Amino acid sequence: LHTYRVTESPYVIDAKHWDTSKEHSEYFTISVRNYGHYKMNFKMKSDLTNMAQLPLTIYLDDEMKAMVSVQGSEGQWIKASADIGHIAGSHHYVKIYFGQSGLFVDSVSLELVD
């Protein structure tokens, strides 16, 4: 389990190695320096057509925070964001669940909103 020390905003996590197959989850922990309201930004693509629906769900400390559903992008890079709410306390467990296969996630960034 990898721990990312979130020392700046946005803090970028390389996700190229993630297994995004159907019903798979990626797990990691974050350690935040600044408490506040955060959002999670994804840079991703899919070789599927725009008829495909590709959901992912974000959990923080075993609590569902957001669900993002994107369409297939026919190989084009797209961006999506999710509000994950207020983060207080320094160490947190993150789970990202992929509901369908077909996404390639390049990076995820954590951004302090306020």
C-alpha positions, 0 to 999 in steps of 0.5 A: 500500500503506497502512501502519498504525502500531499504537500502541495496543491494540486498534488499529482499521483502517477496512475499509469500502473493501475489495474482498472479492470472491471470490479477491481479497486486501487488502494493507497493512503494519503497524508495531508499537510493542509486540512480543508476541502479537496477535489480529486481530478482524473486524467484518463482515456478509453478506446471505447466509443462514446456509447460506453459508460465507465463508472468509478467510485471514490472512497475515503476512509471506507466512506463513499465520497463520489462517483464519476461516470465517463463515456468512452473517449475513442482514445482521446484524453479527458478530464473528470473531477470529483468533490471528496469533501473536507479532509481533517486529520493527517492520514487517510485510506483511499479506495478507487473502485472501477465498475467497468473495464476500459479506462486507462488512468494517466494521473490523479491529482488532489486539489485543495479547494478551500 
